[in-house]
Amino acid sequence: MKNFLYFFFISVILFGCTDNDDKIKYPECIKSEIETFLANYPTPPNTGVKATVSKYSYNGEIVYVTDFSPGFPDGASAVVNEKCEVICAFGGFDGSANDCVNWDKATFIETVWTDSRK
């Protein structure tokens, strides 16, 4: 009986854990932006680069960069904080959207979403 209990508890520990990758790792507004992107572009743009949302530390806060126009030189990326406020943007063909002061000091944390369609 004692061996059974040990086996049971070890099994619960090993098989009862779930992978947290299924949890959404971004604010609700980002989820809405992703859904809008997927609805408006039923097939991914043929640029060879996938749309992404990346998480950064920037000026003391966590921000998300939405890159829904990868591979397009005139595309711009918004930088949004966890309160869903647009902090700044960068991109554009001539760089006109580049208003992220000290973005070179931002620290990449992780990619939180990638368009998985082919």
BELHUVEN-V731822 format. One record per backbone hydrogen bond with DSSP energy under -1.0 kcal/mol. NH is the residue of the N-H (numbers start at 1). CO is the residue of the C=O. E is the energy in kcal/mol with one decimal. If there is no record, write none. Layout:
BEGIN
NH_CO_E ; NH_CO_E
END
This chain:
BEGIN
5_1_-2.1 ; 6_2_-2.1 ; 7_3_-2.6 ; 8_4_-2.8 ; 9_5_-2.7 ; 10_6_-2.5 ; 11_7_-2.4 ; 12_8_-2.4 ; 13_9_-2.2 ; 14_10_-2.7 ; 15_11_-3.0 ; 16_12_-1.7 ; 23_20_-1.6 ; 31_27_-1.5 ; 32_28_-2.2 ; 33_29_-2.0 ; 34_30_-2.5 ; 35_31_-2.4 ; 36_32_-2.3 ; 37_33_-2.5 ; 38_34_-2.8 ; 39_35_-2.1 ; 40_36_-2.2 ; 41_37_-1.9 ; 47_45_-2.1 ; 52_67_-1.9 ; 53_113_-2.3 ; 54_65_-2.1 ; 55_110_-3.6 ; 56_63_-2.7 ; 57_107_-2.4 ; 58_61_-3.0 ; 61_58_-1.4 ; 63_56_-2.6 ; 64_80_-2.9 ; 65_54_-2.8 ; 66_78_-2.0 ; 67_52_-2.8 ; 72_69_-1.6 ; 75_72_-1.9 ; 77_90_-3.3 ; 79_88_-2.9 ; 80_64_-2.8 ; 81_85_-2.5 ; 84_81_-1.9 ; 87_79_-3.3 ; 88_79_-1.2 ; 90_77_-2.1 ; 92_75_-2.4 ; 95_92_-1.1 ; 97_91_-1.6 ; 98_95_-1.9 ; 99_89_-2.6 ; 99_97_-1.6 ; 101_99_-1.1 ; 103_100_-1.5 ; 105_102_-2.1 ; 106_103_-2.0 ; 107_57_-2.6 ; 109_55_-3.2 ; 110_55_-1.3 ; 112_53_-2.3 ; 113_53_-1.5 ; 115_51_-2.5
END
